[in-house]
Amino acid sequence: MTLSEKQRLFTVMIGKLIAFADSKGYGLTFGEAYRTPEQAALNAKKGGGIGNSLHIQRLAVDFNLFINGEYQMNTEAYTPLGEFWESIGGSWGGRFKTNPDGNHFSLEHNGVR
């Protein structure tokens, strides 16, 4: 699958995730979607990400989650969304072995999750 095809698939999948969240009464707002290579390198240097982030490829998005109007910061709050995302073929940052990132939703590309 080409990068362009994967980006289109990812966009459709994100639409499904947003609809799922809405059906559960969760509020979502976009956090970071696109990240420049320079920003990814800076984040990696600071220990807050990886240099080859899928955000650069437009295959990752971070969401802000609100439940009953309250902003959720714990990865556990994102678990229902993460499980749904995985069920449709995505990779959820809540499963990262080092630095779980519950608000991160991506589509694997070239071995990067």
C-alpha positions as CSV (number, residue, x, y, z in Angstrom):
1,M,0.0,0.0,0.0
2,T,1.4,3.4,-0.9
3,L,1.8,6.1,1.7
4,S,-1.0,8.1,0.1
5,E,-3.4,5.1,0.2
6,K,-2.4,4.5,3.8
7,Q,-3.1,8.2,4.7
8,R,-6.6,7.9,3.1
9,L,-7.3,4.8,5.1
10,F,-6.0,6.4,8.3
11,T,-8.4,9.4,7.7
12,V,-11.4,7.0,7.3
13,M,-10.3,5.1,10.5
14,I,-10.0,8.4,12.4
15,G,-13.6,9.2,11.3
16,K,-14.8,5.9,12.8
17,L,-12.9,6.5,16.0
18,I,-14.5,10.0,16.4
19,A,-18.0,8.5,15.7
20,F,-17.3,5.7,18.3
21,A,-16.2,8.3,20.9
22,D,-19.3,10.4,20.2
23,S,-21.6,7.3,20.6
24,K,-20.1,6.7,24.0
25,G,-20.7,10.3,25.1
26,Y,-17.0,11.2,25.0
27,G,-15.8,14.6,23.8
28,L,-12.7,14.7,21.6
29,T,-10.6,17.6,20.4
30,F,-7.5,17.4,18.2
31,G,-4.2,17.6,19.9
32,E,-1.2,17.2,17.6
33,A,-1.8,15.7,14.2
34,Y,1.0,16.8,11.9
35,R,4.5,17.2,13.2
36,T,7.5,18.6,11.3
37,P,10.6,16.5,11.1
38,E,12.4,19.2,13.0
39,Q,9.8,19.1,15.8
40,A,10.0,15.3,15.9
41,A,13.8,15.5,16.3
42,L,13.5,18.0,19.1
43,N,10.9,15.9,20.9
44,A,13.1,12.8,20.6
45,K,16.1,14.7,21.9
46,K,14.0,15.7,24.9
47,G,12.8,12.2,25.4
48,G,9.2,13.0,24.4
49,G,8.9,11.0,21.2
50,I,10.9,9.5,18.3
51,G,12.6,11.1,15.4
52,N,10.7,9.1,12.8
53,S,7.3,9.9,14.3
54,L,4.3,8.8,12.3
55,H,2.9,12.3,12.8
56,I,5.5,13.4,10.1
57,Q,3.8,10.9,7.7
58,R,0.3,12.1,8.7
59,L,-0.4,8.6,10.1
60,A,-0.8,9.6,13.7
61,V,-3.0,11.9,15.8
62,D,-3.2,12.8,19.4
63,F,-6.6,13.5,20.9
64,N,-7.7,15.4,24.0
65,L,-10.4,13.4,25.7
66,F,-13.2,14.8,27.8
67,I,-15.6,12.7,29.9
68,N,-18.5,14.5,31.4
69,G,-16.8,17.7,30.4
70,E,-13.6,16.9,32.3
71,Y,-10.3,16.7,30.5
72,Q,-8.7,13.2,31.0
73,M,-4.9,13.0,31.3
74,N,-4.6,9.3,32.3
75,T,-3.9,6.6,29.7
76,E,-6.5,4.4,31.4
77,A,-9.3,6.8,30.5
78,Y,-8.5,6.3,26.8
79,T,-8.7,2.5,27.0
80,P,-12.2,2.0,25.4
81,L,-11.0,4.2,22.5
82,G,-7.7,2.4,22.3
83,E,-9.4,-1.0,22.2
84,F,-11.8,0.2,19.5
85,W,-8.9,1.7,17.5
86,E,-7.0,-1.6,17.7
87,S,-10.1,-3.6,16.6
88,I,-10.2,-1.6,13.3
89,G,-6.5,-2.1,12.6
90,G,-4.8,0.8,14.3
91,S,-1.9,1.0,16.8
92,W,-2.7,2.7,20.2
93,G,-0.1,4.5,22.2
94,G,-1.5,3.2,25.4
95,R,0.3,0.0,24.6
96,F,3.7,1.5,24.2
97,K,6.1,-0.4,26.5
98,T,8.1,2.7,27.5
99,N,6.1,5.9,28.0
100,P,2.5,4.8,27.4
101,D,0.8,7.5,25.4
102,G,-3.0,7.0,25.7
103,N,-4.0,9.9,23.5
104,H,-1.9,8.7,20.6
105,F,-3.6,6.8,17.7
106,S,-1.6,5.7,14.6
107,L,-1.4,3.4,11.7
108,E,1.7,1.3,11.4
109,H,4.0,2.2,8.6
110,N,7.5,0.8,7.8
111,G,7.6,-1.0,11.1
112,V,6.9,2.2,13.1
113,R,3.8,2.0,15.4
